[in-house]
Amino acid sequence: MTILVAYVPRPEGRAALDKGIEIATRRNERLVVINAGPGGRQDDPSIVNGYEVERVEERLTALPITAEFRQFVRGKSAIDEIEELVSALQVSVLVIGLRKRSPVGKLLLGSMAQEILLNVECPVLAVKATA
């Protein structure tokens, strides 16, 4: 089985990565960390840059389990990429990070986390960053 972590280079993404590592190591399961977005924007805050990719890959290499980092920037939404991986891999749990948003922000912008929670075909663990 596989633990899948949806990673973004923000505190909530790092919290999801920490929890995914903890679960995968405890269960001795494969860990796949995904960073995805539609691309096309140089300033997209959800896409991991080169330095951050190296940092995450170094951390995964040091683990006693099989772990890999995958990045997709090919025109699909992050949700589509996650749903495809959940279908392709035997995912036992998907770990996502949550960020605090105002009620108006939730109403106007929607919620990727909510869409993931409602649509993926596996258990989802939502974690939040500690202050």
ABEGO torsion letter per residue (X at the ends): XBBBBBBBBBAAAAAAAAAAAAAAAAAGBBBBBBBBBAEGBAABAABBBAAAAAAAAAAAAABABBBBBBBBBAGBBAAAAAAAAAAABBBABBBBBBBBBBAAAAAAAEBAAAAAAAABABBBBBBBBBX
